[in-house]
Amino acid sequence: MTQKELLYIDDALGHEKALQTAFDSFSAELKDPELKTFVSGLAMKHGQCYARFLSLLG
């Protein structure tokens, strides 16, 4: 892989982890159960994307 490709992968991993963290944080603050479930699902999806990226590298 080129240096540029590795930087792209590093950025993608960082974005997925940041989104997962943000959605987890937002979910913890929500009172509406339906919205909380939806936002928690978004956090879970971004966590799965992060894990998939890592598995492709390993």
PDBQT receptor file of N, H, CA, C and O in Angstrom, charges set to zero:
ATOM      1  N   MET A   1       0.836  -1.183   0.000  1.00  0.00    +0.000 N 
ATOM      2  CA  MET A   1       0.000   0.000   0.000  1.00  0.00    +0.000 C 
ATOM      3  C   MET A   1       0.879   1.244   0.000  1.00  0.00    +0.000 C 
ATOM      4  O   MET A   1       1.979   1.269   0.551  1.00  0.00    +0.000 OA
ATOM      5  N   THR A   2       0.353   2.244  -0.627  1.00  0.00    +0.000 N 
ATOM      6  H   THR A   2      -0.542   2.224  -1.074  1.00  0.00    +0.000 HD
ATOM      7  CA  THR A   2       1.090   3.504  -0.651  1.00  0.00    +0.000 C 
ATOM      8  C   THR A   2       0.855   4.271   0.653  1.00  0.00    +0.000 C 
ATOM      9  O   THR A   2      -0.063   3.975   1.419  1.00  0.00    +0.000 OA
ATOM     10  N   GLN A   3       1.700   5.244   0.870  1.00  0.00    +0.000 N 
ATOM     11  H   GLN A   3       2.445   5.484   0.247  1.00  0.00    +0.000 HD
ATOM     12  CA  GLN A   3       1.550   6.086   2.055  1.00  0.00    +0.000 C 
ATOM     13  C   GLN A   3       0.196   6.808   2.038  1.00  0.00    +0.000 C 
ATOM     14  O   GLN A   3      -0.448   6.952   3.077  1.00  0.00    +0.000 OA
ATOM     15  N   LYS A   4      -0.223   7.252   0.867  1.00  0.00    +0.000 N 
ATOM     16  H   LYS A   4       0.301   7.134   0.023  1.00  0.00    +0.000 HD
ATOM     17  CA  LYS A   4      -1.503   7.949   0.740  1.00  0.00    +0.000 C 
ATOM     18  C   LYS A   4      -2.659   7.016   1.099  1.00  0.00    +0.000 C 
ATOM     19  O   LYS A   4      -3.598   7.430   1.779  1.00  0.00    +0.000 OA
ATOM     20  N   GLU A   5      -2.601   5.773   0.653  1.00  0.00    +0.000 N 
ATOM     21  H   GLU A   5      -1.838   5.437   0.100  1.00  0.00    +0.000 HD
ATOM     22  CA  GLU A   5      -3.644   4.803   0.978  1.00  0.00    +0.000 C 
ATOM     23  C   GLU A   5      -3.690   4.514   2.477  1.00  0.00    +0.000 C 
ATOM     24  O   GLU A   5      -4.768   4.398   3.060  1.00  0.00    +0.000 OA
ATOM     25  N   LEU A   6      -2.524   4.399   3.092  1.00  0.00    +0.000 N 
ATOM     26  H   LEU A   6      -1.648   4.494   2.618  1.00  0.00    +0.000 HD
ATOM     27  CA  LEU A   6      -2.468   4.167   4.535  1.00  0.00    +0.000 C 
ATOM     28  C   LEU A   6      -3.038   5.346   5.309  1.00  0.00    +0.000 C 
ATOM     29  O   LEU A   6      -3.716   5.158   6.319  1.00  0.00    +0.000 OA
ATOM     30  N   LEU A   7      -2.769   6.552   4.845  1.00  0.00    +0.000 N 
ATOM     31  H   LEU A   7      -2.219   6.705   4.025  1.00  0.00    +0.000 HD
ATOM     32  CA  LEU A   7      -3.330   7.743   5.492  1.00  0.00    +0.000 C 
ATOM     33  C   LEU A   7      -4.847   7.776   5.357  1.00  0.00    +0.000 C 
ATOM     34  O   LEU A   7      -5.546   8.167   6.290  1.00  0.00    +0.000 OA
ATOM     35  N   TYR A   8      -5.355   7.367   4.204  1.00  0.00    +0.000 N 
ATOM     36  H   TYR A   8      -4.786   7.049   3.445  1.00  0.00    +0.000 HD
ATOM     37  CA  TYR A   8      -6.802   7.303   4.005  1.00  0.00    +0.000 C 
ATOM     38  C   TYR A   8      -7.430   6.314   4.981  1.00  0.00    +0.000 C 
ATOM     39  O   TYR A   8      -8.456   6.610   5.593  1.00  0.00    +0.000 OA
ATOM     40  N   ILE A   9      -6.830   5.163   5.125  1.00  0.00    +0.000 N 
ATOM     41  H   ILE A   9      -5.996   4.923   4.628  1.00  0.00    +0.000 HD
ATOM     42  CA  ILE A   9      -7.340   4.141   6.038  1.00  0.00    +0.000 C 
ATOM     43  C   ILE A   9      -7.306   4.655   7.477  1.00  0.00    +0.000 C 
ATOM     44  O   ILE A   9      -8.252   4.453   8.238  1.00  0.00    +0.000 OA
ATOM     45  N   ASP A  10      -6.223   5.312   7.838  1.00  0.00    +0.000 N 
ATOM     46  H   ASP A  10      -5.454   5.476   7.219  1.00  0.00    +0.000 HD
ATOM     47  CA  ASP A  10      -6.108   5.883   9.179  1.00  0.00    +0.000 C 
ATOM     48  C   ASP A  10      -7.208   6.923   9.421  1.00  0.00    +0.000 C 
ATOM     49  O   ASP A  10      -7.813   6.953  10.493  1.00  0.00    +0.000 OA
ATOM     50  N   ASP A  11      -7.459   7.764   8.433  1.00  0.00    +0.000 N 
ATOM     51  H   ASP A  11      -6.968   7.739   7.562  1.00  0.00    +0.000 HD
ATOM     52  CA  ASP A  11      -8.539   8.759   8.541  1.00  0.00    +0.000 C 
ATOM     53  C   ASP A  11      -9.897   8.078   8.681  1.00  0.00    +0.000 C 
ATOM     54  O   ASP A  11     -10.706   8.473   9.520  1.00  0.00    +0.000 OA
ATOM     55  N   ALA A  12     -10.148   7.067   7.871  1.00  0.00    +0.000 N 
ATOM     56  H   ALA A  12      -9.491   6.746   7.189  1.00  0.00    +0.000 HD
ATOM     57  CA  ALA A  12     -11.433   6.366   7.910  1.00  0.00    +0.000 C 
ATOM     58  C   ALA A  12     -11.646   5.722   9.277  1.00  0.00    +0.000 C 
ATOM     59  O   ALA A  12     -12.742   5.800   9.831  1.00  0.00    +0.000 OA
ATOM     60  N   LEU A  13     -10.620   5.091   9.822  1.00  0.00    +0.000 N 
ATOM     61  H   LEU A  13      -9.730   5.027   9.373  1.00  0.00    +0.000 HD
ATOM     62  CA  LEU A  13     -10.725   4.493  11.152  1.00  0.00    +0.000 C 
ATOM     63  C   LEU A  13     -11.021   5.556  12.210  1.00  0.00    +0.000 C 
ATOM     64  O   LEU A  13     -11.854   5.355  13.093  1.00  0.00    +0.000 OA
ATOM     65  N   GLY A  14     -10.334   6.675  12.108  1.00  0.00    +0.000 N 
ATOM     66  H   GLY A  14      -9.657   6.839  11.391  1.00  0.00    +0.000 HD
ATOM     67  CA  GLY A  14     -10.549   7.765  13.061  1.00  0.00    +0.000 C 
ATOM     68  C   GLY A  14     -11.956   8.321  12.993  1.00  0.00    +0.000 C 
ATOM     69  O   GLY A  14     -12.562   8.620  14.022  1.00  0.00    +0.000 OA
ATOM     70  N   HIS A  15     -12.479   8.462  11.778  1.00  0.00    +0.000 N 
ATOM     71  H   HIS A  15     -11.987   8.220  10.942  1.00  0.00    +0.000 HD
ATOM     72  CA  HIS A  15     -13.838   8.985  11.607  1.00  0.00    +0.000 C 
ATOM     73  C   HIS A  15     -14.875   8.011  12.181  1.00  0.00    +0.000 C 
ATOM     74  O   HIS A  15     -15.809   8.427  12.868  1.00  0.00    +0.000 OA
ATOM     75  N   GLU A  16     -14.708   6.739  11.901  1.00  0.00    +0.000 N 
ATOM     76  H   GLU A  16     -13.950   6.402  11.343  1.00  0.00    +0.000 HD
ATOM     77  CA  GLU A  16     -15.663   5.752  12.412  1.00  0.00    +0.000 C 
ATOM     78  C   GLU A  16     -15.642   5.706  13.937  1.00  0.00    +0.000 C 
ATOM     79  O   GLU A  16     -16.695   5.637  14.570  1.00  0.00    +0.000 OA
ATOM     80  N   LYS A  17     -14.457   5.743  14.525  1.00  0.00    +0.000 N 
ATOM     81  H   LYS A  17     -13.601   5.799  14.011  1.00  0.00    +0.000 HD
ATOM     82  CA  LYS A  17     -14.345   5.708  15.983  1.00  0.00    +0.000 C 
ATOM     83  C   LYS A  17     -14.934   6.983  16.591  1.00  0.00    +0.000 C 
ATOM     84  O   LYS A  17     -15.607   6.923  17.620  1.00  0.00    +0.000 OA
ATOM     85  N   ALA A  18     -14.686   8.129  15.966  1.00  0.00    +0.000 N 
ATOM     86  H   ALA A  18     -14.139   8.177  15.131  1.00  0.00    +0.000 HD
ATOM     87  CA  ALA A  18     -15.232   9.394  16.474  1.00  0.00    +0.000 C 
ATOM     88  C   ALA A  18     -16.762   9.399  16.392  1.00  0.00    +0.000 C 
ATOM     89  O   ALA A  18     -17.431   9.866  17.315  1.00  0.00    +0.000 OA
ATOM     90  N   LEU A  19     -17.313   8.885  15.300  1.00  0.00    +0.000 N 
ATOM     91  H   LEU A  19     -16.770   8.506  14.551  1.00  0.00    +0.000 HD
ATOM     92  CA  LEU A  19     -18.769   8.823  15.168  1.00  0.00    +0.000 C 
ATOM     93  C   LEU A  19     -19.374   7.877  16.201  1.00  0.00    +0.000 C 
ATOM     94  O   LEU A  19     -20.405   8.185  16.799  1.00  0.00    +0.000 OA
ATOM     95  N   GLN A  20     -18.744   6.743  16.407  1.00  0.00    +0.000 N 
ATOM     96  H   GLN A  20     -17.907   6.494  15.921  1.00  0.00    +0.000 HD
ATOM     97  CA  GLN A  20     -19.244   5.803  17.405  1.00  0.00    +0.000 C 
ATOM     98  C   GLN A  20     -19.252   6.459  18.785  1.00  0.00    +0.000 C 
ATOM     99  O   GLN A  20     -20.238   6.357  19.514  1.00  0.00    +0.000 OA
ATOM    100  N   THR A  21     -18.182   7.117  19.139  1.00  0.00    +0.000 N 
ATOM    101  H   THR A  21     -17.381   7.200  18.547  1.00  0.00    +0.000 HD
ATOM    102  CA  THR A  21     -18.081   7.778  20.437  1.00  0.00    +0.000 C 
ATOM    103  C   THR A  21     -19.118   8.882  20.583  1.00  0.00    +0.000 C 
ATOM    104  O   THR A  21     -19.756   9.004  21.629  1.00  0.00    +0.000 OA
ATOM    105  N   ALA A  22     -19.288   9.686  19.537  1.00  0.00    +0.000 N 
ATOM    106  H   ALA A  22     -18.770   9.586  18.687  1.00  0.00    +0.000 HD
ATOM    107  CA  ALA A  22     -20.256  10.784  19.585  1.00  0.00    +0.000 C 
ATOM    108  C   ALA A  22     -21.682  10.258  19.739  1.00  0.00    +0.000 C 
ATOM    109  O   ALA A  22     -22.443  10.766  20.563  1.00  0.00    +0.000 OA
ATOM    110  N   PHE A  23     -22.047   9.248  18.957  1.00  0.00    +0.000 N 
ATOM    111  H   PHE A  23     -21.428   8.835  18.288  1.00  0.00    +0.000 HD
ATOM    112  CA  PHE A  23     -23.398   8.705  19.051  1.00  0.00    +0.000 C 
ATOM    113  C   PHE A  23     -23.637   8.022  20.395  1.00  0.00    +0.000 C 
ATOM    114  O   PHE A  23     -24.744   8.093  20.929  1.00  0.00    +0.000 OA
ATOM    115  N   ASP A  24     -22.627   7.367  20.949  1.00  0.00    +0.000 N 
ATOM    116  H   ASP A  24     -21.728   7.310  20.515  1.00  0.00    +0.000 HD
ATOM    117  CA  ASP A  24     -22.762   6.788  22.291  1.00  0.00    +0.000 C 
ATOM    118  C   ASP A  24     -23.029   7.886  23.322  1.00  0.00    +0.000 C 
ATOM    119  O   ASP A  24     -23.879   7.738  24.200  1.00  0.00    +0.000 OA
ATOM    120  N   SER A  25     -22.301   8.967  23.198  1.00  0.00    +0.000 N 
ATOM    121  H   SER A  25     -21.610   9.087  22.484  1.00  0.00    +0.000 HD
ATOM    122  CA  SER A  25     -22.467  10.094  24.115  1.00  0.00    +0.000 C 
ATOM    123  C   SER A  25     -23.847  10.726  23.974  1.00  0.00    +0.000 C 
ATOM    124  O   SER A  25     -24.518  10.991  24.972  1.00  0.00    +0.000 OA
ATOM    125  N   PHE A  26     -24.267  10.967  22.742  1.00  0.00    +0.000 N 
ATOM    126  H   PHE A  26     -23.722  10.753  21.932  1.00  0.00    +0.000 HD
ATOM    127  CA  PHE A  26     -25.590  11.541  22.500  1.00  0.00    +0.000 C 
ATOM    128  C   PHE A  26     -26.684  10.623  23.048  1.00  0.00    +0.000 C 
ATOM    129  O   PHE A  26     -27.643  11.089  23.665  1.00  0.00    +0.000 OA
ATOM    130  N   SER A  27     -26.536   9.344  22.824  1.00  0.00    +0.000 N 
ATOM    131  H   SER A  27     -25.758   8.965  22.323  1.00  0.00    +0.000 HD
ATOM    132  CA  SER A  27     -27.534   8.371  23.266  1.00  0.00    +0.000 C 
ATOM    133  C   SER A  27     -27.698   8.404  24.785  1.00  0.00    +0.000 C 
ATOM    134  O   SER A  27     -28.813   8.301  25.298  1.00  0.00    +0.000 OA
ATOM    135  N   ALA A  28     -26.598   8.546  25.489  1.00  0.00    +0.000 N 
ATOM    136  H   ALA A  28     -25.693   8.630  25.072  1.00  0.00    +0.000 HD
ATOM    137  CA  ALA A  28     -26.645   8.567  26.951  1.00  0.00    +0.000 C 
ATOM    138  C   ALA A  28     -27.426   9.773  27.477  1.00  0.00    +0.000 C 
ATOM    139  O   ALA A  28     -27.965   9.721  28.583  1.00  0.00    +0.000 OA
ATOM    140  N   GLU A  29     -27.492  10.840  26.713  1.00  0.00    +0.000 N 
ATOM    141  H   GLU A  29     -27.053  10.882  25.815  1.00  0.00    +0.000 HD
ATOM    142  CA  GLU A  29     -28.174  12.053  27.143  1.00  0.00    +0.000 C 
ATOM    143  C   GLU A  29     -29.649  12.104  26.753  1.00  0.00    +0.000 C 
ATOM    144  O   GLU A  29     -30.392  12.946  27.258  1.00  0.00    +0.000 OA
ATOM    145  N   LEU A  30     -30.071  11.226  25.874  1.00  0.00    +0.000 N 
ATOM    146  H   LEU A  30     -29.467  10.542  25.464  1.00  0.00    +0.000 HD
ATOM    147  CA  LEU A  30     -31.450  11.278  25.378  1.00  0.00    +0.000 C 
ATOM    148  C   LEU A  30     -32.430  10.649  26.361  1.00  0.00    +0.000 C 
ATOM    149  O   LEU A  30     -32.127   9.655  27.022  1.00  0.00    +0.000 OA
ATOM    150  N   LYS A  31     -33.611  11.253  26.439  1.00  0.00    +0.000 N 
ATOM    151  H   LYS A  31     -33.857  12.060  25.903  1.00  0.00    +0.000 HD
ATOM    152  CA  LYS A  31     -34.676  10.735  27.311  1.00  0.00    +0.000 C 
ATOM    153  C   LYS A  31     -35.715   9.940  26.523  1.00  0.00    +0.000 C 
ATOM    154  O   LYS A  31     -36.288   8.983  27.046  1.00  0.00    +0.000 OA
ATOM    155  N   ASP A  32     -35.959  10.322  25.288  1.00  0.00    +0.000 N 
ATOM    156  H   ASP A  32     -35.494  11.099  24.864  1.00  0.00    +0.000 HD
ATOM    157  CA  ASP A  32     -36.953   9.644  24.450  1.00  0.00    +0.000 C 
ATOM    158  C   ASP A  32     -36.446   8.246  24.098  1.00  0.00    +0.000 C 
ATOM    159  O   ASP A  32     -35.404   8.121  23.455  1.00  0.00    +0.000 OA
ATOM    160  N   PRO A  33     -37.160   7.188  24.505  1.00  0.00    +0.000 N 
ATOM    161  CA  PRO A  33     -36.660   5.827  24.275  1.00  0.00    +0.000 C 
ATOM    162  C   PRO A  33     -36.496   5.457  22.800  1.00  0.00    +0.000 C 
ATOM    163  O   PRO A  33     -35.553   4.755  22.434  1.00  0.00    +0.000 OA
ATOM    164  N   GLU A  34     -37.409   5.926  21.963  1.00  0.00    +0.000 N 
ATOM    165  H   GLU A  34     -38.176   6.495  22.260  1.00  0.00    +0.000 HD
ATOM    166  CA  GLU A  34     -37.326   5.594  20.537  1.00  0.00    +0.000 C 
ATOM    167  C   GLU A  34     -36.103   6.255  19.900  1.00  0.00    +0.000 C 
ATOM    168  O   GLU A  34     -35.374   5.623  19.137  1.00  0.00    +0.000 OA
ATOM    169  N   LEU A  35     -35.891   7.518  20.218  1.00  0.00    +0.000 N 
ATOM    170  H   LEU A  35     -36.483   8.032  20.838  1.00  0.00    +0.000 HD
ATOM    171  CA  LEU A  35     -34.735   8.237  19.678  1.00  0.00    +0.000 C 
ATOM    172  C   LEU A  35     -33.437   7.667  20.247  1.00  0.00    +0.000 C 
ATOM    173  O   LEU A  35     -32.438   7.553  19.538  1.00  0.00    +0.000 OA
ATOM    174  N   LYS A  36     -33.462   7.311  21.532  1.00  0.00    +0.000 N 
ATOM    175  H   LYS A  36     -34.274   7.404  22.108  1.00  0.00    +0.000 HD
ATOM    176  CA  LYS A  36     -32.281   6.725  22.169  1.00  0.00    +0.000 C 
ATOM    177  C   LYS A  36     -31.895   5.410  21.478  1.00  0.00    +0.000 C 
ATOM    178  O   LYS A  36     -30.716   5.158  21.230  1.00  0.00    +0.000 OA
ATOM    179  N   THR A  37     -32.883   4.587  21.172  1.00  0.00    +0.000 N 
ATOM    180  H   THR A  37     -33.841   4.792  21.373  1.00  0.00    +0.000 HD
ATOM    181  CA  THR A  37     -32.640   3.322  20.483  1.00  0.00    +0.000 C 
ATOM    182  C   THR A  37     -32.062   3.564  19.095  1.00  0.00    +0.000 C 
ATOM    183  O   THR A  37     -31.132   2.877  18.672  1.00  0.00    +0.000 OA
ATOM    184  N   PHE A  38     -32.617   4.540  18.392  1.00  0.00    +0.000 N 
ATOM    185  H   PHE A  38     -33.373   5.098  18.735  1.00  0.00    +0.000 HD
ATOM    186  CA  PHE A  38     -32.134   4.854  17.046  1.00  0.00    +0.000 C 
ATOM    187  C   PHE A  38     -30.669   5.313  17.084  1.00  0.00    +0.000 C 
ATOM    188  O   PHE A  38     -29.843   4.833  16.307  1.00  0.00    +0.000 OA
ATOM    189  N   VAL A  39     -30.358   6.236  17.986  1.00  0.00    +0.000 N 
ATOM    190  H   VAL A  39     -31.028   6.626  18.617  1.00  0.00    +0.000 HD
ATOM    191  CA  VAL A  39     -28.991   6.775  18.073  1.00  0.00    +0.000 C 
ATOM    192  C   VAL A  39     -28.018   5.696  18.549  1.00  0.00    +0.000 C 
ATOM    193  O   VAL A  39     -26.875   5.643  18.096  1.00  0.00    +0.000 OA
ATOM    194  N   SER A  40     -28.470   4.843  19.457  1.00  0.00    +0.000 N 
ATOM    195  H   SER A  40     -29.399   4.886  19.825  1.00  0.00    +0.000 HD
ATOM    196  CA  SER A  40     -27.615   3.723  19.893  1.00  0.00    +0.000 C 
ATOM    197  C   SER A  40     -27.320   2.787  18.727  1.00  0.00    +0.000 C 
ATOM    198  O   SER A  40     -26.216   2.254  18.615  1.00  0.00    +0.000 OA
ATOM    199  N   GLY A  41     -28.304   2.593  17.866  1.00  0.00    +0.000 N 
ATOM    200  H   GLY A  41     -29.201   3.026  17.958  1.00  0.00    +0.000 HD
ATOM    201  CA  GLY A  41     -28.099   1.773  16.671  1.00  0.00    +0.000 C 
ATOM    202  C   GLY A  41     -27.064   2.381  15.735  1.00  0.00    +0.000 C 
ATOM    203  O   GLY A  41     -26.264   1.666  15.131  1.00  0.00    +0.000 OA
ATOM    204  N   LEU A  42     -27.085   3.702  15.621  1.00  0.00    +0.000 N 
ATOM    205  H   LEU A  42     -27.735   4.282  16.112  1.00  0.00    +0.000 HD
ATOM    206  CA  LEU A  42     -26.067   4.374  14.791  1.00  0.00    +0.000 C 
ATOM    207  C   LEU A  42     -24.676   4.155  15.379  1.00  0.00    +0.000 C 
ATOM    208  O   LEU A  42     -23.719   3.904  14.646  1.00  0.00    +0.000 OA
ATOM    209  N   ALA A  43     -24.567   4.252  16.699  1.00  0.00    +0.000 N 
ATOM    210  H   ALA A  43     -25.344   4.456  17.295  1.00  0.00    +0.000 HD
ATOM    211  CA  ALA A  43     -23.274   4.009  17.352  1.00  0.00    +0.000 C 
ATOM    212  C   ALA A  43     -22.802   2.588  17.075  1.00  0.00    +0.000 C 
ATOM    213  O   ALA A  43     -21.627   2.362  16.785  1.00  0.00    +0.000 OA
ATOM    214  N   MET A  44     -23.721   1.633  17.165  1.00  0.00    +0.000 N 
ATOM    215  H   MET A  44     -24.675   1.816  17.401  1.00  0.00    +0.000 HD
ATOM    216  CA  MET A  44     -23.371   0.239  16.925  1.00  0.00    +0.000 C 
ATOM    217  C   MET A  44     -22.924   0.024  15.475  1.00  0.00    +0.000 C 
ATOM    218  O   MET A  44     -21.956  -0.696  15.229  1.00  0.00    +0.000 OA
ATOM    219  N   LYS A  45     -23.615   0.641  14.520  1.00  0.00    +0.000 N 
ATOM    220  H   LYS A  45     -24.401   1.226  14.719  1.00  0.00    +0.000 HD
ATOM    221  CA  LYS A  45     -23.237   0.487  13.110  1.00  0.00    +0.000 C 
ATOM    222  C   LYS A  45     -21.845   1.045  12.842  1.00  0.00    +0.000 C 
ATOM    223  O   LYS A  45     -21.068   0.448  12.097  1.00  0.00    +0.000 OA
ATOM    224  N   HIS A  46     -21.527   2.186  13.445  1.00  0.00    +0.000 N 
ATOM    225  H   HIS A  46     -22.158   2.671  14.050  1.00  0.00    +0.000 HD
ATOM    226  CA  HIS A  46     -20.194   2.757  13.234  1.00  0.00    +0.000 C 
ATOM    227  C   HIS A  46     -19.122   1.922  13.931  1.00  0.00    +0.000 C 
ATOM    228  O   HIS A  46     -17.991   1.838  13.453  1.00  0.00    +0.000 OA
ATOM    229  N   GLY A  47     -19.473   1.311  15.050  1.00  0.00    +0.000 N 
ATOM    230  H   GLY A  47     -20.392   1.380  15.439  1.00  0.00    +0.000 HD
ATOM    231  CA  GLY A  47     -18.547   0.379  15.702  1.00  0.00    +0.000 C 
ATOM    232  C   GLY A  47     -18.278  -0.834  14.832  1.00  0.00    +0.000 C 
ATOM    233  O   GLY A  47     -17.150  -1.322  14.770  1.00  0.00    +0.000 OA
ATOM    234  N   GLN A  48     -19.313  -1.324  14.159  1.00  0.00    +0.000 N 
ATOM    235  H   GLN A  48     -20.230  -0.927  14.209  1.00  0.00    +0.000 HD
ATOM    236  CA  GLN A  48     -19.148  -2.452  13.254  1.00  0.00    +0.000 C 
ATOM    237  C   GLN A  48     -18.288  -2.075  12.051  1.00  0.00    +0.000 C 
ATOM    238  O   GLN A  48     -17.447  -2.861  11.615  1.00  0.00    +0.000 OA
ATOM    239  N   CYS A  49     -18.496  -0.883  11.519  1.00  0.00    +0.000 N 
ATOM    240  H   CYS A  49     -19.180  -0.245  11.872  1.00  0.00    +0.000 HD
ATOM    241  CA  CYS A  49     -17.670  -0.418  10.388  1.00  0.00    +0.000 C 
ATOM    242  C   CYS A  49     -16.205  -0.331  10.799  1.00  0.00    +0.000 C 
ATOM    243  O   CYS A  49     -15.311  -0.729  10.051  1.00  0.00    +0.000 OA
ATOM    244  N   TYR A  50     -15.975   0.193  11.993  1.00  0.00    +0.000 N 
ATOM    245  H   TYR A  50     -16.701   0.517  12.600  1.00  0.00    +0.000 HD
ATOM    246  CA  TYR A  50     -14.609   0.289  12.512  1.00  0.00    +0.000 C 
ATOM    247  C   TYR A  50     -13.984  -1.101  12.600  1.00  0.00    +0.000 C 
ATOM    248  O   TYR A  50     -12.843  -1.302  12.184  1.00  0.00    +0.000 OA
ATOM    249  N   ALA A  51     -14.731  -2.049  13.140  1.00  0.00    +0.000 N 
ATOM    250  H   ALA A  51     -15.658  -1.886  13.478  1.00  0.00    +0.000 HD
ATOM    251  CA  ALA A  51     -14.225  -3.414  13.274  1.00  0.00    +0.000 C 
ATOM    252  C   ALA A  51     -13.964  -4.047  11.908  1.00  0.00    +0.000 C 
ATOM    253  O   ALA A  51     -12.991  -4.783  11.743  1.00  0.00    +0.000 OA
ATOM    254  N   ARG A  52     -14.819  -3.767  10.936  1.00  0.00    +0.000 N 
ATOM    255  H   ARG A  52     -15.609  -3.170  11.070  1.00  0.00    +0.000 HD
ATOM    256  CA  ARG A  52     -14.610  -4.308   9.586  1.00  0.00    +0.000 C 
ATOM    257  C   ARG A  52     -13.338  -3.748   8.961  1.00  0.00    +0.000 C 
ATOM    258  O   ARG A  52     -12.561  -4.483   8.351  1.00  0.00    +0.000 OA
ATOM    259  N   PHE A  53     -13.131  -2.444   9.116  1.00  0.00    +0.000 N 
ATOM    260  H   PHE A  53     -13.763  -1.847   9.611  1.00  0.00    +0.000 HD
ATOM    261  CA  PHE A  53     -11.898  -1.857   8.593  1.00  0.00    +0.000 C 
ATOM    262  C   PHE A  53     -10.687  -2.552   9.203  1.00  0.00    +0.000 C 
ATOM    263  O   PHE A  53      -9.744  -2.904   8.494  1.00  0.00    +0.000 OA
ATOM    264  N   LEU A  54     -10.713  -2.747  10.513  1.00  0.00    +0.000 N 
ATOM    265  H   LEU A  54     -11.479  -2.460  11.090  1.00  0.00    +0.000 HD
ATOM    266  CA  LEU A  54      -9.582  -3.395  11.183  1.00  0.00    +0.000 C 
ATOM    267  C   LEU A  54      -9.384  -4.826  10.695  1.00  0.00    +0.000 C 
ATOM    268  O   LEU A  54      -8.253  -5.272  10.499  1.00  0.00    +0.000 OA
ATOM    269  N   SER A  55     -10.495  -5.546  10.499  1.00  0.00    +0.000 N 
ATOM    270  H   SER A  55     -11.414  -5.184  10.659  1.00  0.00    +0.000 HD
ATOM    271  CA  SER A  55     -10.364  -6.934  10.061  1.00  0.00    +0.000 C 
ATOM    272  C   SER A  55      -9.792  -7.021   8.646  1.00  0.00    +0.000 C 
ATOM    273  O   SER A  55      -9.088  -7.977   8.321  1.00  0.00    +0.000 OA
ATOM    274  N   LEU A  56     -10.087  -6.042   7.814  1.00  0.00    +0.000 N 
ATOM    275  H   LEU A  56     -10.659  -5.266   8.079  1.00  0.00    +0.000 HD
ATOM    276  CA  LEU A  56      -9.521  -6.027   6.474  1.00  0.00    +0.000 C 
ATOM    277  C   LEU A  56      -8.011  -5.801   6.497  1.00  0.00    +0.000 C 
ATOM    278  O   LEU A  56      -7.294  -6.245   5.600  1.00  0.00    +0.000 OA
ATOM    279  N   LEU A  57      -7.545  -5.121   7.511  1.00  0.00    +0.000 N 
ATOM    280  H   LEU A  57      -8.127  -4.761   8.240  1.00  0.00    +0.000 HD
ATOM    281  CA  LEU A  57      -6.106  -4.845   7.621  1.00  0.00    +0.000 C 
ATOM    282  C   LEU A  57      -5.341  -6.008   8.235  1.00  0.00    +0.000 C 
ATOM    283  O   LEU A  57      -4.148  -6.176   7.984  1.00  0.00    +0.000 OA
ATOM    284  N   GLY A  58      -6.031  -6.810   9.039  1.00  0.00    +0.000 N 
ATOM    285  H   GLY A  58      -7.000  -6.674   9.242  1.00  0.00    +0.000 HD
ATOM    286  CA  GLY A  58      -5.353  -7.876   9.777  1.00  0.00    +0.000 C 
ATOM    287  C   GLY A  58      -5.304  -9.123   9.009  1.00  0.00    +0.000 C 
ATOM    288  O   GLY A  58      -4.765 -10.122   9.487  1.00  0.00    +0.000 OA
TER     289      GLY A  58
